[in-house]
Amino acid sequence: MKKVEAVIRHFKLEEVKDALTEIGVQGMTVSEVRGFGRQKGHKEQYRGAEYTVDFLPKAKMEVIVPDDQVKAVVDTILESARTGQIGDGKIFVLPIEDIIRIRTGEAGDTAL
């Protein structure tokens, strides 16, 4: 099992969620986060004063999938979250040792 974490533009969240649902992903966790990468934020003007926005709003989605579904999930996120501009986000793939469903006590793949 793998955990696929994607930090994406917040306005792409629904599109990515719908695309993942279409390929059979059954659950995900989404958080609103703030951060920056290479673009280091941007400058804005408000009432004549210029200020720097260091942390940009993003959406972080986490999906746990069996090993054989990882490539499809990553490809789907890449395709549906991409705008082609700086700040599109990142995808992280991490190993998961075990999963336990609290309600039933099921573990491993059956807990997915």
GIVEN-V346318 format. One record per pair of residues at least 24 apart in sequence whose ideal C-beta (glycine too) atoms are under 6 Angstrom apart, sorted by the first residue. I is the first residue (numbers start at 1). J is the second residue. D is the distance in whole Angstrom. If there is no record, write none. Layout:
I,J,D ; I,J,D
//
This chain:
1,66,6 ; 1,96,4 ; 2,70,5 ; 2,93,5 ; 3,64,5 ; 3,94,5 ; 3,96,5 ; 4,63,5 ; 4,73,5 ; 4,93,6 ; 5,62,5 ; 5,92,4 ; 6,61,5 ; 6,77,5 ; 6,91,5 ; 7,58,5 ; 7,60,5 ; 7,89,5 ; 7,90,5 ; 8,59,5 ; 8,81,4 ; 8,89,4 ; 10,57,6 ; 10,59,5 ; 12,81,5 ; 13,59,4 ; 15,80,5 ; 16,77,6 ; 16,80,5 ; 16,81,5 ; 19,76,5 ; 19,80,4 ; 20,76,6 ; 23,72,5 ; 23,76,6 ; 25,63,6 ; 28,61,5 ; 28,63,5 ; 29,62,4 ; 30,61,5 ; 31,60,5 ; 33,58,5 ; 33,60,5 ; 39,86,5 ; 39,87,5 ; 64,96,6
//
